Amino acid sequence: MFLLGSKIGTIIVTHEKRSDGSDYFVMTSDARAKILWTDRTSKTRCEVVFKDGKLVSSVHDKVENTSGQRICKVTSDKNGYKGSVNGKTFTVNETPTYSVSSLYVQEPKNVKRIFYEPDGTFADIKKIAPDAYEFKSSDGNRNVYRYKDGQITEMEFHLTFVSVTVKRAK
């Protein structure tokens, strides 16, 4: 992760195809930066399970020194999907078939909407250039994912005051 050319942290993503046919994703990130005279730290862990092309569960846990902890959990049940953010419950009215975690391991060709794990919402995703896709998260931030030969190479997160770039390690 880079801010104004300086390394501020890392993102590690793993994808496991399990013996039951499910896809298990884990994304962890750890960042530290000085933004507008404030030292900021952020740690995230996201675990997502898909089976038969549908979300089974998602847990996104983010801790920031400036805003505290935010945990979003979404699970499937016989009636659809239930979610909670820091204990406040909600219903997900659409079946997630592709999520932000999926973006790390598969180019979103022919994908129109993605599930946004940090708050259990959906975002429209669009192709903005050959091998580049963009979506706006529920907080209004613009996110760009770039690919080469179907593999992710770079991400840009355009936040309120700054832009963070993430480049795939070689």
N, C-alpha and C positions, 0 to 999 in steps of 0.2 A: 504494500500500500504506500502511495506516494502523495505528498501534499507539497505543492510548489517545488517539485523536484527532489524533495528530501523524503527518505524512507521513514514512515511513521508506524508501520506495523505489518502484520501478515494475515492472510486468509488461507486456511487449509480446508480442502474439500475432499471427502472420500465418498465413493459410491460402491456399494456391495450388492451383487445379485445373490440373494439368499436361496437356499435349497427349496423353500416353499414357493419360489417364483416371485417373491416380493423384491422391490428395489429399496434399499436402505441408504439414505444420504445423511452425512454429517458434515456440517460446516462450522468451523470455529474461526473466530477472528479476535485479534488483540491489537489495539492501536493506542498510541499516545502522541498528542500533538499540542502545540501552543497555538491557540486561535484567539485573536483579539485580546491579547494579554491574559488569557485564561488557559491554564494547563487542563487538558481534557484527556480522560482515559475512557476506553470503551472495550468491553469484552462481550462476545456473543457466542452462543452455542445454539445451533439449530439441528434438530433431528427430524427427518421426514421419512415416512414409509408409504410407498405406492404398491398396489397389487392389482393385477388385471387392468392396468391403465387408470386406476382411480386412487385417490388419496385414502389411506387408512388412518394415519395420524400425523400430526405435526406439533412440535414443541419448539418455540423460539424464545430463548432466554437472553436478554440483553441487560448488561449492567454498565451504567455510565456514572462517573463521579459527579456530574452536574445535575443529573435528573433521576438517579436511583435505578432500581430494577424494574423491568417490564417483562412479564412472561405471558406469551400467547400460546394457548393450547387449543387444538382442533382435533376432534376424533369423530369417526363415523359410528353410527348406530343404525338400528333397523329403520329409523325414521329420517335418516339423512345425516347431517353433520351438526354437532354442537361445539361451541367454542367458548373460551373465556380469556379475558385479558385482566391479569392481576385479580382474578376471582369474579369479575363482572361477566356474566354469561350472555351469549348471543347465539343465534342460529345462522348457519351458512346455508343459503338457499340455492346453491349451485354446486354441482359435483366437480371438485378440482381434478383435472386430468393432466395438468402441467403446472409447475411452480417455479419460483425463483431458484430453488435448489436444482431443478432440472436444467436450468440455463447453464450451469457450470459443467455439465457433462454431455449436453446434446443441443445442437443448434436448433432454434425454434422455427424450423421451416414449416409453413402452413399452420402455425399456431396464432390464434387471434387474441386469446385471453390467458393470463397466468394468475395463479394463486399467489398472493403476497403473504408469506408466513409471519412476518412481524406483527400483523394485526388481523389476519384472517379475512382479508378482503380480496377483491379481484382487480386486475388492471388490464386495460387493452394494451397489446404490444404490437408494434408496427415495424416493418422493415424500412430503414431510412437510407440505406446504401447497400451495395453488394456485401453480404456477410456482416451487416451491422443492424442491430435492433434496438428499439427504444421503448420504454414505458415510464409513466409517471406513477410514483407510489402515492398512497393515500395522503401522505403529508405534503404532496406537491413537488417532491424532488424528482428530477429527471435522471434516469438511469440508462446508460448505453452499454451494450454488450457487443463485442467484436469477435469474429471467428475467422479462422483460416483452415481450409480443408475440413470443415465440420468441428474443429477443436477451438475452444475458447482461447483467445490470446490476450484480451484486454477488457477492462470494465472502467467506466467513468460514472462516478456518483456526484451529481451536481447538487450540493447542499445549499442551504440558505446563504451562507457567506463565502463558502469555498467549494472547490471541486477536488475530489480525491480520485486518483487513478490507481488501478490495480493491474499489474502485468503478470502474466503466467510465468513462473520460473521455468527455466529451460532444463 
